[in-house]
Amino acid sequence: MSTPNFEHPVVVVVAPLSADSELARFSEMLGAHYPVLAIHDASQIQRPAESSSQPPESGGCGHSLDGNSSYYNRLNRALHPMIASGRDVLFVSPDFEFSSEAVAQLARSLHSDPLFGVAIPRTTHGGSAPLPGLADDGAAADVLLSLLPPIKQGLYRGGPVLVRNSLLRTFGPLCGNERDLCGALTRLFIRANRRGFGAVISNRALLRATRKDVVRSTPAILYDGASDYYKAIKLYSDLPEDQAEKLLWQRIRTKAESAVLIDIRNLQAAHNGTAQHIVSLLSPLTRLARQYKLELSFWVHKEAADFHGLESIIPSGLIFEVEPGVVFDAAVRLTQPWSFTEVRDLARLASVNFHLILDLIAWDCHYIRMPHYDGVLRMVAEFSDGLFFISEYTRDRVHRRFPSSQRIPYSIAYCSLDPREYFSNPVGKVGSSNEPYVAVVGNKYFHKGLAETVPVLAKAFPETAIKVLGDVECDLPNVERLPPGRLDHDSVALLYRDAACVVMPSFYEGFGLPILHALSFSKPAIVRHSALVDEIREKTNPVGEIIPFSDTNELLRAVRRVLARPKHAHEPLPPCSPENVVGWEQSAAVILGAVTDALSKIDFNSSLERLKFFYLEDQFAIERAGWSNSTQNAVIFEAEAPE
């Protein structure tokens, strides 16, 4: 503990006092460094005997202040010699305990700027700057304050406060109807603030409340003619520093498990690759969480939860709406964000934010790209605490397009590369024919390559059925279109199981789940070549056939070779295991491990910078509102009571 600096003289005023023992307690706490003036409203308190080490004005003295009419008159008379001596005055109720060092820190904060009129201490309960939540964890409270900057801007709303001597001389005496002095001191602050004096909060001065029911702040109904003050209360109600502090308190307070929010609001009530990725991760995430001392909550839309039967997968932990005031240690967006709102939600709910990136298709392809999406990805690349990519291929795309993302810790959390995890045993078959067919998978989007592929295949193999999972304009008789997103799991599995081969002509993917579906039935996967395909081939080695093609001729040759095989060669076979298994459980472990590692490091600034970004965005909205509301920016002149 550092040695207090007592260069700024202070008198400590304790009011209202109710017992003689309290005066002795304060004198003992503060030793010989600061005199104590105890204001008692019932009986005279004798000044304790002074030790030889005390300066003449130190020690404690008591004043009896009976009756509402005379309370403040007698108070001001008792204060007068202390103010005349040039001392700043710390007003505090007997409900707090603190050290002389805390007083010294307050004084240092007050005098760090000549226009700081009052300095506000941090408190465990009550006052103008209480610690977030119920700060009964003493060790955590000390850690929290050590991580915060020494001072921050504030607003006096009652409770303990150190008042600059010149304010009491210039804007005093105190007056009011409340014996706890909060109302009188707030009126003094309002008057002084109109002359330019502000309030500073000292994060190095902590006053510990001796009881939990200490009033947090003075009731707002006390102040007439103070519209400017209430305007300030509103402005100070949502500062990014205060939001970041609440999130930091959640991080450091003592608890058995860290609370982690898994954001899966992008899960739709439909069957698609994104849904399979999310749903497949839920069980291993839930199963492994306790090993990492994490308590997971899954934020999801109820319609999607019902559609995918999530309550049977996660019996507890589903959240449809986050209750006001609830915060978490970390938040993980299990699919990439699509809006600033989604990023802001996580920034305000947890001090550690992770985002998982599937691909950059919606950024690279202008026909899909939303006007704001570049900003969203820039935000994620700049302010995330960690990123997950489902392939090295996606990582490389993100790093090249958003260079700032390269400094952010990342992990590759693959979709399962184990074909056995995609295998199912559906009943029935696709259609009435026993002849082999070619399955082509995609959807309505141009980059899936159906328009370039399906007509060519249908014309090259007119006697072979071409079953297309996706939307494509092709009226040839051997083409059958199946609606993507509306088929259940068994119907999709049957499509893969009974096909002679599976063609995935997509030009751009983040992973390529159809490849694993084909391999789960030991069917050849004929796919458009890319670095991603090479990556999947390496990770699934030596399982199955992944046949790349680069142009139409290579595609047709590959399909012709498969169709030329004996009929029995098209029968499905049980899937094999890759040499190095990377399944859903391994992916979940990567995610939870990265979150745990991030939680082991306390970084106040990372969370604060995110919150500042959105605070400034809100400030723009407030400014724009003033364009049509001229009263918003008007100067407030209200009559003041005569001094």
N, C-alpha and C positions, 0 to 999 in steps of 0.2 A: 504494500500500500504506500502511495506517495505521501510525502510530508505536506500538510496543508499550507497554503500560502495565505497569511493573515494580513496582507497589505491593505485590504479594504475594511474599515471598521464597520461593524454591524451590531445592532441590538436586536435581540430575539424577543418578540412580544407574543406571549401565550395567552390566548383568550378564547372563550371564557373558562376560567379555571374553577374547579369544583372541590378540590381537596388540597390540603397543605402538602401532602406527600408529592403531588405532581410538580410543584415548584422545585423541590429538592431533586426530583428525578431529572428535570431539565438542566438544572445547575450541574449535576453530576455528569450528564451526557456531554455538555459543552465545556466542562472544565473551566480553566481560567481565560479562555480565548474570547468568549462573547458574554456580555451581560444579559441577564434575563429579566424582562419586565413582565410580571404575571398579573393579568387583569382578572379579578375575582368579583363576582356579582352578589356575594352573600356576606362574607365576613373578612376582616382584616387578616392578611397573611404577613407574618413577621419575616423580615429579611434574614436569611441564614447567616451565620457567622462567616466572616471572610477569612481566608487563609492568608498567610503572609506573602504568598506568591501571586495573589491576585492584584491587578491594577486597581486603583481606587474606585473606578466606576464599574468594575466587573462584579460578578455574583448575581444574586436575585433579589428582587424586591416585589412586594405585593401591594395592590390598590383595590379598595373596596368600591364597587360601582353599583349602587342600588338604584332601581327605578328606571323606567324607560326614558323619562325626560332628561335625566341627568347623566345617563350612561356615556354618551359620546362627549359631553362637556368634560367630564372627569377623565375620560380616556385621552382626549387631546391635551389636557393639562399635564397628564402623566407623560405623554410623549414629547412635550415641548422641549425639555432640557436635552433629551437624547437627539432630537432633530437639530437643535441648535448646536450640538457638538459636532455635527457633520456626519453622523452615522446613517447608513442605510438601515432600513427596518425590515426584518423578517417577521411577517405575521403568520402564526401557526396555531392550530387548535391543539389541545392536550392529547389528541387521538393519534399522535405520530411519535415515532422514535427516529433519531438520526444522530449523526456525529458532527463534530466541529468541521471535519473535512468536507462534509456535504454542504455546510454553510459557506465554506471557503470556495468551493466549486461554483455555487450559486453566484457569489459575489464576483468571481472571475468572469462568469458568463455575462452578468449584468454590465460589467465595465469593459467588455470587449467591443462595444460600440456606444458612442455617446448618446445615441437616440434609442437605446434600449431603456425603457422606463421601468419595466418590471421584469424580474427573472422568476420563472416557474420551475419548481422541482418536479421530478418524476415521483410518483407515489405508487404503492402497491394497491391501494384502494382510495377512491375519492379524489377530490381536487380537480385541477384543470388539465393535468397530464398523467392520468393513471396508466399503468402498464396494461397491455391488452389482456382481456379475460380476467380471471381471478388469479392474481400473481402470488399464490401461496408457496410456489416453488422458489425459495430464496436463492438457491444456486443458479437456477435458470434466469432469474431476474438480473442477477449480476452479469451473467454471460451476455444477455440481450443488450444491456446498456453498454457493455464494453465493445460491442460490434457496431453500435450506432455512432454517427458523427457526434462530436462534443455538444453541439447546439443545433437547434432547429427553430423555425418560426413558430409562433404560437398565438394564443388568444386567452386572456384571463377570463375564466368563468367561475371562479370561486376556489376556495381552499387555500393551502399554503402559498405564499408569494413573498418575494424579496422586492421591496419598493425602493427605488433610487431616492436618496435624500432630497434632491432638488425638486422632485415631484411633490413630496409632502410639504415642502416649504412654499412651492409656487401654487399648487392646486388644492392644498388642504384648507381647513382642517377636515377630518373625516366626519361624515354625518350619515345617519341611516336609522332604520327601525329594527335591525337584526343584531342580536348579540354575538353572532359568530363572525361579524365584521365582513363577511363575503359581499353583501350588498353594498356596503360603504366603499370597499376597495374596488368593486366593479365600477361604481360610479366615478371614482377617482380615475380609474384606467380609461373610461370612455372620454372623460374631459381631457386627459393628457394626450390620448391618441389623436384627438381632433387638433392638437398642436404639434403632432408629428412623432410622438413617443410611442413605441411599440413594445411588444412582449417577446421575450426569448425563452425557450425551454432548454434547460440544462440537462443533458442526458448523463451527466456525471454526478448529479446530486439526487440521491434516492432517499425518500422519507417512507419509512415502513409504518403502515397503519396498524394500530393495536386492536382494531376491530373491523369487521367486514362491512358494517352498515354505515360507514362514513359517507356523507353526501358527496356524489361525484362532482356536482356543479350547482351553482345557485339557480333557483327556479327563474325561468325567463320572464315571469309576470311582474318582476320587481321593477323593471326599468321602463318608465314612460319617456317619450321623446328621445328614443335611442334607435331609430330605424337603421342608422349606420352600423350600430353594433350587431343587430340581428342579421343585417346583410353580411357582415363579416363572419358570423357564426355559420351561415350557410356556405360561404366560400371556403371556410376552413373544415367543413364537415367531410370532405372527400379528397384530401391531399394525397398524392402518391406516396409520400414518406410515411403517412399514417397507415395506408394500406399495406405497404411493404413491411412495416413493423409488426402488424398483426400476423402476417404470414410467417415472419421470422420467429415470432413467439411460438407459433404452432410447431415450428421445426425444433426448437431447443427445449421446449418444456418436457419434463420427464414423463415417459409413457412406455408401455410394454412393446407396442408396435407402431410403426409409422403408417399414417393414413395416406393411401394412394388412390387417386381418382382416375379411372380408365374411361376415357371419353369415346363412346362408340355410337354417338348420335348420327353418324353417317350410315349406320346400318339401316337398310331399307327392308320393307316387308316384301321381299322378292328374292329369288335365287339368282345370284351372280357371283363373279369371282371375288368381289370385295366382301360380300356376305360370307362366302366360304372361308375366306382368310380370317375374318373376325371371329366367327362362331367356332372355328377349329382351334383358336388360341384360348378360348375362355376356360375350358376345363383344365388344361395344363397350367395356366396362370393361377387359377384358383387353388389348384392342388399344391403348387410349389410356393405359394406366397408365404406361408407360415415359416418355411425354411429360411426365408430372407427377413423374417420379422416384419412383414408388411400386411396391412389390412386393406384389402381391395374393395372399392365400390365401383360399380359399372353404371355409367350415365347413358341411358338409352331411351328412345321413344317407345311408349307402351305398345303402339301398333306393331312395331318391329319385334319387340320382345315376345308378344303373343304369337306372331307369325312363325318365329323360329323356336318357340318353346323354351325360351331362356330360363324360365323359372325352374325347369327340370334340370338344367345344367348348373345354374347358380341359385340354390335354394334361398340364399340371403345375399344381400349386397347390391341388388338392382336399385337404381335411383332414376326416377322419371323427372323429378324436379329437385334441384339442390336448394335446401332450405336456407333462408336468409341467415347470415352469420356463420354458416358452416364453412370451414376451410380445411385444407388438406396439406400434407407435407409435400407431395408431388402430384403432378397431373400428367397423364400420358394420352395423347391423341393417337388412337390405334390406327387411324387412317389419316391421310394428309388433310389439312384444313382447307376449306373452300372460301372462308370469309374472315374478315377482320373480327367480326363478332365472336366467332369460335375461338380465335386466338386470344381475344380480350377476356373471354370467359375464364380460360385456364390461367391467364396472367393474374386475375383477381382472386382465384381460388387456391393457388398454390405457389410457393416460392421457387419450386423446381418444375420446369416445363419441358416435356419431350414431345416431339412430333415424329410420326412414322410416315415416310414418303414411299408411295407405291411406284409412281412414275411421274414424268413431266409431260405426258401427252396433252393434257389440257392447257399447257403453257406453250408447247412447241407448235401445236396445230391451231391455226388461227380460226378455223371454222368452229372450234369448240370454245376457244378462250374467252372468258368473261373479262370485261374491261378492267375490273379491279384486281384480277388474279395475280398480276405481276407484283402488285403491292403486297398482297398477302404472302407470297413466297419470299419476297425480299425481307418482310418482317420476320418470318420464320428463320430465314438464313442468317439474320442479324442478331436476333434476341433469344433464340432457343438455348436451353442448357444442354441439350443433347438431341441427336437425330438418330432415327432408325431407318435403314434402307432394306428393302426386301431382296436386293441383289447388288453386287458390285457394279453391275451395269447401270442401275439407277443412281447409285452413289456418284459415279463418274459424270453422269448427265447433270446432276445437281451441282457438283463442285465446279464444273466448267461454266455453267450458266450463271451461277451465283457464287462468285469467288469468296465472299465473306463467310460462306458456310464451311469453308475448309478449316477454319480455326475452331469450329464447334466439335466437341467429342461426338463420335458416332459409333454405331455398331451395325453389323449386317445381321438382321433378323430374318432369315430366309422363310418363305413359305416352306412347308415340309417338302424335302427332297427324297422322301422315302415313299415309293409307289404303294407300299403295303397300307399306308394310311389313307389312300384314296380308294382302296378296293372295297367293293360291296358285292352282295350276291342277290341282285334283283330277280324277281320272278317274272316270266313272260318273255316276249321278244318284240322287236320293232317290226311292225307290219306282218303280212302273211307269207311273204316269200322267204325261202331259205337260201337264196342266192346272195353272195357277198356284195356289199355295197361300200361306197366311199363316204365317210362322214367328214364334213367340212364345218369347222367351228369358227364363229365370229359373232358379230351383232350388226346393228344398223350403221355403225360409224365407218367412215371412209377408210380410216387407217387399218381396219381389220382385213382389208384386201379381198373381200368377197366379190366385189364387182369385177375385179381383174382375174379371178380364179374360177368361179363357179361356171360361167358360160364356156370357158375353155375346156374344163373337165367334162362337162355335159356333152359337148360336141365331139371331144376326142374319144369318149367311151359311151357311145349312145346306147349300148346294151346293158350298161351298169347303172344302177340307181345311185344318185347323188343326193344324200340326205344332208340338208344344210341347217345347222343350228344358228339362225340369224336371219336378218332381213336382206333380201337381194332381189333385184328385178331380173328374173329369168323365167321365161315361159316354156322352156323345153320340157318335153313330157317326162324325162327321166329325173327331173329335179323335184324334190319334195322339201318344202320349207317348214321348219319347226320353230315355234315362237320362243325366242330367248327370254329368260326371266320368269316364264310362266309354267315351265315344266318342273315337276318335282324331282327330287334326287334320284329316285328309282328310274324314272323315264330317261334322264340324262345318262345314268349308268348303263342302261340297256343300249343306248345309242353307241356308246364306246365299246361295250362288250361284244356286240354282234357285227361290228364293222370289220371290213378287211384291213382298213388302215384309217388313220385320222389325219386330216390335212389341216394345218393351222397356217393360213397364208398371211397373217398379220405383219404389217410393216414395222410396228412399234408396240412393244410390250414392256412391262416392268418386271414380269416374271414368266408367265406362260403356264398357268395351271392345266390347260388341256393336254400339255405334254405328259404331265404326271398321271392324268386320268387315263390316257392311252397306255402308258407303261403299267398301270395297275392291272390291266387285262392282258399284258404282254403283246399289245398291238403296236405295229410300226407307227411312229409319229413323224409325218413328213411336214417339215416346218421351214418357213422362209429364214434363210441364214442371217445371223447377226452375232455380235459378240456375246449377247445374252444366251443364245443357243449354245455357243461353245462353253459358256460358264455352267449351264445346266448339264450338258453332256459330261463335263469333268466331275461335277458333284454327284452325278448318279451312276458313274462308272462302277461296274461293267453291266449295269442293268439295261436290257431292252434295246430297241432300235430307235435312234433319233436320226432321221435322214434329212439333212439340210438341202435346200435348193436355193439357187440365186436368180433363176429366170424360168420362163415358162417351159422351155425344153427340158431343163433338169427336173422340173415338177412332173411333167408327163412321163419321162423315163422312169422316175421313181415309182409312180403309181402303176405304170404298166408292169414293172418287175414284181410288184406286190400282187397284183391281180393274176399274174401268170403262175403263181404258186398253186400247189394242189389244194383242193378245197379244205382238207383236214388241217392245213397249215393256218387257216383263218380261225380255228377254234381258240377260245380264250384259255389262257394258262394262268395259274397262280403267280402273283408277282414275286420277284426276288428282292433281296436286300442289297442296297449299295455297299460298297466296300467301307465307306465312312458314313455312318448314318447321321443325317441331319433332319430331325423330325420336328413336329410341332412343339414337343416338350423342350427340345434344345433351343428352339426359337424363343419360347417363353422364358427359359432360363437366361438367355441373352438380355431380354428386356428387363427382367427383374434384377439381374446383376448390375446392369448399367444404372438403373434407378437407385439401387442401394449404394453404389459407388458415389453417385452424385449427392445423395443425402449425407454422406460422410464428410462432405465439404460444405462449410457455411459461407455463402457469398451473398451479402446483403445487396450489393450493387447490381447484380444480375437481375434480380426481381425488380429492384427500384427503377432501372432503366426501361424495362418493359412497361411498367405502370406509368412512368413519365410520358412515354410515347402516347398512350391512350388518354392520359390527362390533357396533353396538348391538343389532341384531336377533339376532346370535349370542349376545350377552350375556344377552338375555332367555331364550334356550334353555338357557344354562348355569344361570341362576338357577332355572328351572323344574325342571331335573334335580336341583337341591338339595332340592326339596320331598320327593322320595322317597329321597334319598341323604343322610342326616344327616351322614355322615362328610365330605362335600364341604366343609362350612363349619366343620369342627371346628378349634380352635386346636391347633397342632402343638408339643408339648413334647418335646424330645429332649435327652439328656445332652450336655453340652459338656466338652471336655477342660479340665482345670484350667489356669489361667493360670500 
